[in-house]
Amino acid sequence: MTCFETIQAYAFRSLGFGENLLPRTDFNLCQQFTLIGSGLIWNVYFGVLALSLGFFLATALALAKASPRARFRKPAEWFIFVFRGSPLFIQFFLAYSALVMLPRGGVEIFGLHIATSWLTSAWAGAAFVLFLNTSAYAAEIFYGALQSIPKGDLEAAEAYGLSGWSKFRRIQWPTMLRLAWPAYTNEAIFLFHATTLVFFSGFPAFQQRGDALYYANYFADKTFNPFVPYPIVAFYFILLTFTLIGLFGLVNRRLNRHLPSNTRSKIRLRPQLIR
Amino acid sequence: MFSFCADPKSLEGFSWLVCYLTSAKHVDFYWSFLTVLVLLAVTAPSALAFGFGGAMAARSPIAPLRWFGKTYTAMVRGVPDIVFFLFFVIALDQGIEWMKHQVVCPDWKEPIRQGLEFRVCPEAKVPSGSSAQIWHQLYGFALAVFTFAIVFGAFAANVLYGAMNAVPRAQLETAESYGMSQGQVFRRILVPQMWTYALPGLSNLWMILIKATPLLFLLGVKDIVYWARELGSAKTQAYAYPHPDWRLWYFIVLLIVYLCMTRGSEIILSRLTRRLSHGQATAAGEAMRRAAQ
């Protein structure tokens, strides 16, 4: 098999297309690069889905936590505490064992038949857990940023007659994002790192369709040689990290565009936020 | 454990539950919490030591040492930590066996990597094939601890490197002008002052370490996650205590245990931060000075 044929056979193996059998003998670099890269599709899927949905829940949670009313504040505080205070690994196991307890055939609600079996598969169940998890971490970041909006900005907004929704939309939200963005970039990077846990935490890899680390682990188990597959995963993740820093850097530039260049906040990668 | 537990099938209600929760396997489960605590107690200081070494190496004037230190501090930034966990456990195991092989059987002719196998001479197996099960478990645990120390050492090196750079330059220059040598400046001025800058990062790291302990399960150690899965899975009538799938309840217990651990550490660490900020030239220290006036 030439390398081109390998790519044709395995490039979308993680989604169930192409060759059904994974390579069993004569492993070569091309196969490992292709399959592990194919698994990376799942990491990107989980990361992008959880981040893009989590952004909105995180904003809502941060506002609720900053609210003076206890009936909004308390639930938000508890949500953030539970998801930030416990290991993601346990959250995955907990979610999986809760989801398998749902009745197999589906549930009847008001005569409506709802299937439940799809919830136990990784693409739905694990994505849901990651969504809640990243919402909690990002909400804490946004809450911190919301608290450090300069008092003068808010007073100036009120002096201009802005209040309620328009004050939030024009002053608080953009400033919150600008202040939170470097930390949020970190959160995004470590969320992508956390997606590697999915197939090691109860969620089964249906028909051996797994993520990058799942295939790397497969190769390491088969060849007894950890020195090839794991560096390949590392290589892919470093690329992913740089891509993320680039993309988030563009947003950061836009958020800071009204400021003089020496006061702009720069994105610095700090391993401060992992699960 | 109790005498009335002799025939579990005849029990009901509360006494069934008492007997169930004190069965031999559950006692193993409770002991596995100790495994986690031992891991934390051993890993935290050794990771700190690794981190200190890494940060010192990254500041070193000798170029190769500096490169090593910089690589070590940078390695956890772009790559998921779990990749390192899975990698180091096998790599360390094979590395140790390879070194022992070089010493024990120097005239072994066959190559060690034969196709898909890693084969050292039988005498070089670690721990040796004839040793008791407990030694295999201890060896596995030691490898896991060492792996944790390497990975968390890299995180700690990041924090300590940042903290060393955060100590005001003027302090070091003053010390130099008093005629202290580089080593004296490092020991007497830099290290005592850096802790207050390092503490927020280190307390964060401690939380991360607590939350990383369930990963022991992936490294093949029989830890709390292993026992929770084992005990919680559905048991048929063939077992002494048959029950349906109870994994959910076991994981809820684990979740609560972890929440208590992180919450408790948070409270203790915030007290420690207050103590260390006392009299420091930082915003927190200044606020305390103002409040005391």
Interface residues (C-beta under 8 A of the other chain):
Chain A: T25 F27 F81 V82 G85 S86 P87 L88 F89 I90 Q91 F93 L94 S97 A98 V100 M101 F192 H193 A194 T196 L197 F200 L213 A216 N217 A220 K222 T223 F224 N225 P226 F227 Y230 V233 A234 F237 I238 T241 F242 L269 R270 P271 Q272 L273 I274 R275
Chain B: V76 R77 G78 V79 P80 D81 I82 V83 L86 F87 I90 A91 Q94 R113 L116 E117 F118 F155 N158 G162 G201 N204 I208 I210 K211 A212 T213 P214 L215 F217 L218 V225 A228 R229 G232 D245 R247 L248 F251 I252 L254 L255 Y258 L259 T262 R263
